Amino acid sequence: MPKKKNKLDLTITPEMEAYADEVREQLDKLKNEKIQMKVERTAEKGKTHLSLRNKRLNEVPEAISEIPECEWIDLSFNNLKEVPVTLWPEHDQLPPHKCTNLKKLDLSRNQLDLLNDGVCNFRSLEELYIQSNQIATIPAKIGDLKMLKFFDFSGNMITALPPSLQDLNLVTDMRMSNNELLMIPEPAEWAMLKHFDARSNMLGMFPPVTNWMMCTYLNLACNEIPEIPPCIENMQSLVELNLNNNRITTLPPEIAKLSKLEFLYLGKNNLLQKRGDVEPLLLIAQLTELKELFLFKNQFTSIPKEFDALDKLVKFSCSNNALRKVHPRIAVWNDLEELYLSHNELTEVPASFGAFRKLKEFQIGANPDLETLPESMAFNRQLSQVDCKDCAGTFSLPKAFQALPHCRWIGVKMGKDKKKKK
């Protein structure tokens, strides 16, 4: 019998713990000395940028405030729980050693639960990043940062915005996603605003966009917004509008005036084919520059022939509706690459779909009464994936589809893998 090997004793003794603590202390000391040397060299050489990104910092080196010409400080991806008051300039008393020329400050991805009012004394600040922390409030004096252009405070625990935020007249990019905001206070006249992201909050109404005429990107997905106001017509520069996962029941006629819109996301709302005198799809059909249109999880029953005007579409999703008919004229979408029509009530696919020569992905599954696809689609040589899962029990495809050997079929067997009927 072979001898049994002795088991290793993994018990940690007090002496071992003490030694480990001593090693950690020495490593932290060396790390802090190295960082201190970097800060000092930055000051000596008159550099304007200092990056201490991902240095496992537990506290901010106070020597940072002694870099007089510093314009950019990156303290992101650390373990900071607070920023010392000594870093901030004093109001109306700005000695030259207090980073008075600072234009960019990055405190993102730390463990901050408070942003000191002192940050509002960096009067030259143009970019402020505090996203992915645990901050509950924005300083009341944030409006003192008159030069601020980029402000990102997404991924925190902010429930309300200070009134002074409206005084940031030069702001072009405002990001506040993944917080707990209930509303955007009026008037918020950010006339220079180009990018606004407030997705994943608790907004109960559309923000005051009357003067957002330069805005090109507006993301309000995953909120509780019930309607779109008529003033959206003022956003003539808008290129992307994301309102997925809200409570919108209809569209205002003014939305058809967004002539530059290329990306429209209205999935997971409560839109009907017709509500009163308004037919949302006919309004959307007037947005002829659209490249992506997502309408999934609404209550549409048919795609009208007027949709043939959307001939620049590359992606179209109308899955999880109640579609019984798709007009064959939409086959003029010559640039279409992705088409999602699954989870509807379609009984047939128009033969004209064979004209989608750039189509790569086609999802038509979960249409219980659909028995086949038109043979004309076998000439769509770009097809790489087709989902026919959960269609009619008698679902089958013409043999011509075997000419697509590189296409991945879901829910149906093709070629050699096709099961023989008994």
Sequence and secondary structure as in RCSB ss.txt:
>XXXX:A:sequence
MPKKKNKLDLTITPEMEAYADEVREQLDKLKNEKIQMKVERTAEKGKTHLSLRNKRLNEVPEAISEIPECEWIDL
SFNNLKEVPVTLWPEHDQLPPHKCTNLKKLDLSRNQLDLLNDGVCNFRSLEELYIQSNQIATIPAKIGDLKMLKF
FDFSGNMITALPPSLQDLNLVTDMRMSNNELLMIPEPAEWAMLKHFDARSNMLGMFPPVTNWMMCTYLNLACNEI
PEIPPCIENMQSLVELNLNNNRITTLPPEIAKLSKLEFLYLGKNNLLQKRGDVEPLLLIAQLTELKELFLFKNQF
TSIPKEFDALDKLVKFSCSNNALRKVHPRIAVWNDLEELYLSHNELTEVPASFGAFRKLKEFQIGANPDLETLPE
SMAFNRQLSQVDCKDCAGTFSLPKAFQALPHCRWIGVKMGKDKKKKK
>XXXX:A:secstr
             HHHHHHHHHHHHHHHHHHHHHHHHHHHHHHHTT SEEE TTS  SS  GGGGG TT  EEE 
 SS  S   GGGS BTTB  TTS TT  EEE  SS  S   GGGGG TT  EEE  SS      TTGGG TT  E
EE  SS      GGGGG TT  EEE  SS      S    TT  EEE  SS   S    TT TT  EEE  SS  
    GGGGG TT  EEE  SS      GGGGG TT  EEE  SS  BS BTTB HHHHHTT TT SEEE  SSB 
 EE GGGGG TT SEEE  SS   EE GGGGG TT  EEE  SS  S   GGGGG TT  EEE  S TT     G
GGGG TT  EEE TT  TT    GGGGG TT EEESS  GGG     
